[in-house]
Amino acid sequence: MFASFADSAFPVLYAIMSCKTKELYVRVFEKIKELAPQFTPQCAMADYEEASVSAFQQVFACAGVYSDVGSTSHRRSSNV
């Protein structure tokens, strides 16, 4: 996870997960809220992965999640 400050983005969290389900993402995001209750994102950007997007919206009730679908599709097609 990255946070923005002064037109830059900085890594603030890494989560090593054995499985990428919505339930596990919800647990990770809820832990973030527990540890940093002042963290209230207005939006997020993610590679299009339904589990993480849905969990983020559920936990943070954010206005929107922007996905990077184009570059994800490009990466997948270039690996074929």
C-alpha positions as CSV (number, residue, x, y, z in Angstrom):
1,M,0.0,0.0,0.0
2,F,1.2,3.5,-0.9
3,A,0.2,6.8,0.5
4,S,0.6,10.1,-1.3
5,F,2.2,13.2,0.0
6,A,3.4,16.3,-1.9
7,D,2.8,14.9,-5.3
8,S,4.7,11.7,-4.5
9,A,3.7,8.2,-3.4
10,F,5.5,6.3,-0.6
11,P,5.2,2.6,0.4
12,V,3.6,2.4,3.9
13,L,2.5,-1.3,4.1
14,Y,3.4,-4.6,2.7
15,A,1.2,-7.6,3.3
16,I,2.4,-11.1,2.4
17,M,-0.7,-13.2,1.8
18,S,-1.0,-16.9,1.0
19,C,-4.3,-16.4,-0.7
20,K,-6.0,-13.3,-2.2
21,T,-9.7,-13.7,-1.1
22,K,-12.1,-10.9,-0.2
23,E,-12.3,-12.2,3.3
24,L,-8.5,-12.0,3.8
25,Y,-8.3,-8.5,2.3
26,V,-11.1,-7.4,4.6
27,R,-9.0,-8.7,7.6
28,V,-5.9,-6.8,6.4
29,F,-7.8,-3.6,5.8
30,E,-9.6,-3.9,9.2
31,K,-6.3,-4.3,10.9
32,I,-5.1,-1.1,9.2
33,K,-8.1,0.7,10.5
34,E,-7.4,-0.7,14.0
35,L,-3.8,0.4,14.0
36,A,-4.3,3.7,12.2
37,P,-7.9,4.9,12.9
38,Q,-7.0,8.4,11.5
39,F,-6.4,6.8,8.1
40,T,-9.5,7.6,6.0
41,P,-8.7,7.3,2.3
42,Q,-11.0,9.1,-0.1
43,C,-10.1,6.9,-3.0
44,A,-7.7,4.2,-4.0
45,M,-5.9,2.9,-7.1
46,A,-5.4,-0.8,-7.7
47,D,-4.7,-3.4,-10.4
48,Y,-8.2,-4.7,-11.2
49,E,-8.6,-7.5,-8.7
50,E,-12.3,-7.8,-7.6
51,A,-11.4,-9.2,-4.1
52,S,-9.2,-6.3,-3.1
53,V,-11.4,-3.6,-4.7
54,S,-14.5,-4.9,-3.0
55,A,-12.8,-5.4,0.4
56,F,-11.3,-1.9,0.2
57,Q,-14.7,-0.3,-0.6
58,Q,-16.4,-2.4,2.2
59,V,-13.9,-1.5,5.0
60,F,-13.1,2.1,4.1
61,A,-16.4,3.1,2.4
62,C,-14.3,5.1,0.0
63,A,-15.7,7.2,-2.9
64,G,-14.0,5.2,-5.5
65,V,-11.3,2.8,-6.5
66,Y,-9.5,3.5,-9.8
67,S,-8.1,0.4,-11.5
68,D,-5.2,0.1,-13.9
69,V,-6.9,-2.3,-16.2
70,G,-5.0,-1.2,-19.3
71,S,-1.5,-2.0,-18.0
72,T,-2.7,-5.2,-16.4
73,S,-4.1,-6.4,-19.7
74,H,-0.9,-5.4,-21.4
75,R,1.3,-7.3,-18.9
76,R,-0.9,-10.4,-19.3
77,S,-0.9,-10.2,-23.1
78,S,2.9,-9.7,-23.3
79,N,3.5,-12.8,-21.2
80,V,1.6,-15.1,-23.7
